[in-house]
Structures are given as structure tokens and as C-alpha cells.
Amino acid sequence: MTGKKNGRIGLRATDEQKALIEQAALLNQMTVSDFILNAAYMRARKVIQRYSSVVLTTTDWRILSQAVENSRQAFAAKKIVRRKAGHLGNANGHANKD
């Protein structure tokens, strides 16, 4: 977190919450603002990371990989069938369009 701080965040806290945060900030030799901002920033990064990625078990990865491979094979097979069907003409010499 570098750079000039132009943004402003306001919040309200109970007396108990405020006292606890002030004590924690003092113990960490930080200002209350820096303590709150650092804690919120780190938490925000974790939340965004959790929603930005998917973690799979080895078993789930194998299932997903197999499903992708099966869909690729099915797509390739359909493409071949369509290509062959396009070369087959009906009695009028027109290609089938099914």
C-alpha cells in the first residue's frame, strides 16, 4: 500500500470496539487509522482472492479434466458427422441439412 492517500473511509464503532482497536493499534505501534486500514485491506485481498479462484481436490480435478476431454471428443465426433453428412446428397443432388 504505497502512494498518496486521497480516499476517505468513515465508520462508527461502539465504545468497546473503539477501545479494543485503540489498544491493539498502540501495541502494534500504529495509528488507529493505519491499524484499521491495514486490517481491512488484508481482509479485502483475501476475500477477493477467494472469489477469484477455484481450488479443486485431486479427485475433482480428474473429474473436471475427464469431462472436458469427453466434451472435446464429442465435439470432434459431431464435426466429422456433419462434414460427412454435408457430402452426402439427397435424390435431387442437394446436401442434407439435418
C-alpha positions, 0 to 999 in steps of 0.5 A: 500500500504505497502512494498518496492517500486521497480516499476517505473511509468513515465508520462508527464503532461502539465504545468497546470496539473503539477501545479494543482497536485503540489498544491493539493499534498502540501495541502494534505501534500504529495509528488507529487509522493505519491499524484499521486500514491495514486490517481491512485491506488484508481482509479485502485481498483475501476475500477477493482472492477467494472469489477469484479462484477455484481450488479443486481436490485431486479427485475433482480435478480428474473429474473436471479434466475427464469431462472436458476431454469427453466434451472435446471428443464429442465435439470432434465426433459431431464435426466429422458427422456433419462434414460427412453428412454435408457430402452426402446428397439427397435424390435431387443432388442437394446436401442434407441439412439435418 
